[in-house]
Amino acid sequence: MSNAPESSRRVISTHSLSKTFSHTGTQQNVLDRLDLDIREGDFTVIMGPSGAGKSTLLYALSGMDRPTLGTVEFDGTDISDYSEDRLARFRRSHCGFVFQQVYLLDAMSVMDNVMAVGLLVSHDRGGVRRRAEELFEMVGLSQAQTRKSATMLSGGEAQRAAIVRGLINAPDVLFADEPTGQLNSETSTRVLDLLSQVNAAGQTIVMVTHDVRSAARGNRILYLRDGHVQGELDLGRDDPGWSHRQQRLAGFLDELGW
């Protein structure tokens, strides 16, 4: 489990964050006046029933979607009114993303997929390549594997490559949306071990998941329902055993009617 020090620094803060969608003339409040802080170094996990607004919240926090009302502050700066171009530049420099689908381009090698993202921020090709090589080594992908097309990788290998892509620009926050949703149990464990490893090194992570085993990797659990945070659990950073962490989390979820 992460040994990263506790931090009072707020990387992201929301104020009365709301997101409303219109469907067949009916307004649906997916997020309803959320006040929320994401602290530096935390591994925050967002859980909740289907339709609770988990992914919507992640997209709002990362600037991928705009709130209907309220604000999102990143390091004290309100990004809610940024233009689309400015938001795109902001995301490239400050946010990393890992999705359930890896979204690697088949026509490019795995290395080139990562380099393409890194070079959007830095013109130092050599520096970007060196960082990519270091990250690939960290996640256990060989040089031969990085020269392959993404179609030639296993699901777990492709997801590890996607994590490298998410980390290439040294983001302030790594956002993960169901990153193990399409992986088997053994491969999921490897990917979660990797996320725990980078969090232990100080990387702030916000992850959406419905899986208790995955969620137990976080130190902070937010339970979202009907657009509100219905409960919060501090699992801490010490590792008394995964079974114990999962039992605590399962009890918390039972109390909330999971």
N, C-alpha and C positions, 0 to 999 in steps of 0.2 A: 504494500500500500504506500501511498505517497508520504514522503517525509518532508515535503516542502513546508517552509514556515508559514504560520498564519499571517495574513496581511489584512490591514484595515483599509488598504487602498481600493477604492471602488473603480473598477475598470468600466463597468456599464451601470447606469442608473436609469430607471424608467419612472415617469411621473404621470399618473392617471392614464396609462397606456391602454388604448382601446382600439379594437379592430372590428368593423361591422361589414358584413356582406349582405347583399340583397338577393333574395331568391324567390322568384315568382311573386314579387311584390311584398315579400315579408322581410323585415330587417332581422338579421341574426347577429347578436353580439358575441363574437367568438372570443374576444378579449375584452374585459370590462374593468376599466380604471385600475390597472395594475400598477402598484408601486413596488419596485423590485431592484435589488442591488446584486451585481456579480462582482465578487472580490478577486483580486489578483491571486493566482496560484490555486484557486479552488477548482475542484472537479465537480461541477454542478450538474445534476441529472434531473431532467424534466419528465415526469410520469403523469399518467392520467388515462381515463377511458378514451375509446375512439371518439373523435370529434370534439375533444376537450379544448383543442387549440394549441397543442404542443408544438407542432411544426410551425404554425402561424406565429407563435411567440418566438421561436428560434429565428425565423426569417425577419421578424421585426427588430430583434436585438442586434442582428448582424447587418441591418441596412438592406437586406434583400427585398424587403417589403416595407411600405410606409404605413404608419398607424393612421387610423381615421381621426383619432383625437389623442392628445397627450404627446409626450416627448420621450425620446431616447437620447441619453447623453453618454458619450464615449470619452472617457478621461475628462469629464466636465464640459465637453463641447456638444451642444445639441446638433445631432445630425438629421433631425426629422425633416428639416426644410432644405436639405441639400438638393441640388439639381441631380438629374440622373447621371450625368458625366462625373460630377464630383463624388457621388455615392460610389460609382464604379471604381474611381481612383482610391477612395477611402477603403473599400473592401479589399482591393489588391494589396494595399500596404498594411492593413491592420487585422484582417480576418483570414482565417484558413477554413476550408470546408471539406468534410468527408460525408458522403451520402450513402444511402443503401445501394444505389446504383453507382458504379465507380466512375462512369462518364470519361473513360480514357479513350482517346481517338485511335481507332484501329489502324489508320494510315500512317501513324507515327510510331517510332519506338517508344518504349516506356521512358527512357531517359529524355527523349525529345518532348514527350508530354510534360514532364516536370520542368525542363528547361524553358519551355514556352511560357509557363506561368511565371517563373523566376525572372525572365527577361522583360516582363511587363513592368517590373519595378526597378530593376538594376540593369545597366548597360555593361556591367563587368561580366562578360561571358565566362571568363576563367573562374572568377569568384563564385558565380552561380553554379558552375559545374562542380567545383570542389565541394560546395555545401551539399549539392545533390548526391555526390559520391559518398560523403560522410553519412548522410541520412539513409541512403540505400544500405550501407554497411550496418548501420544501427538496426534497421528492420530486417536484416538477414537476406537481402536480395543481392545476388552476385552480379558482377559486371556483365556476364553472359546473359543473364536474365533481363538486365536493363536495356540490352540491345535488341530484345525481342519486341514484336508487336504485342499489345495487350491481350489479343485473342489467344496468344500462346501461353498465357499465365493461368494458373488455377485461380479459383475465386478468392482464396485467402491471399495469394501472392498479389493479385490485382488490387485488393483492398489495402494491402500494405503499401503498394505503390501509390495509391490514392492518398494515404496518410502522408507519405513523403511530399506529394504535390501540395497538400494542405499546409505543410510545415516549411516549404521552401523559402518563403518570404519572411520567416521568423514572426509569425502573427502574434498580436497581443492576445487574441482568443482563437482557439480552434473550436469550430462548431461542427458537431457530429449528429446527423439525423439518421437514427436506426442503422448504425454502421455495421452491425452483425446480422441484420434482418434476413439476409439471403445466404448465410454461412452455416455450415454444420457446427456441431458443438465443439469439436476439437479445434477447428479453424477459428471459431469465435473466440475461444480462450486465448489463442495466440494474438489476435488483433486486440483484445482487451488488455492483455499483458503489455502490449506495446503502448496503448494509451495510458496505462498506469505508469509505465516507465517515463514517458515524456512529461506527464504531470508531476512525477517525483522530481524531475529536473527543473520544475518551475513553470511549465506551460499551463496556462489557464484553459480549461475545457468546459464547454457547455454541450451536453449530450441529451438528445431525446431518445427514449427507449421504452418499450413495454415489457422488457425482459428483466426479471428480478435478478438473475445472475449477473447480467450486464450492469444493472443499476447499482449493485452492491460495490462496484469499483469506485463509485463517487464518494466524496466526503459530505456532500450536501444534496438532499433529495427534496425536490419541490413537487407537490402533487396538485395537478391542475384539473379543475372540473368547472364546467359552465363559465369559463372565462375568468375564474378566480383561482388564486392559490388557496386550496382548502386545507393544506397541511404542509409542514416542513419538518424534516428529520435530519439531525446532525449525526452522521455515522462516524465522524472523527477520522483521524489519519492513521492511528495505530491499527495494526492488523491482528486481532485476536483469533483469527481463523475465518475463512470465507463462510463456513457453515454458520458461525455465530452472526456474522454480518447479514447474511441472507435471512436468518431467523428474525433478527431485529427489524429488517426491512419488511418481511412478510407480515409481522405483527402490526407494524405501522399501516400497511396497506389494508389489512383486514379491518382495522378500526375505522378506516375511511370508506369501507364498502367496496373495495377493489374487486 
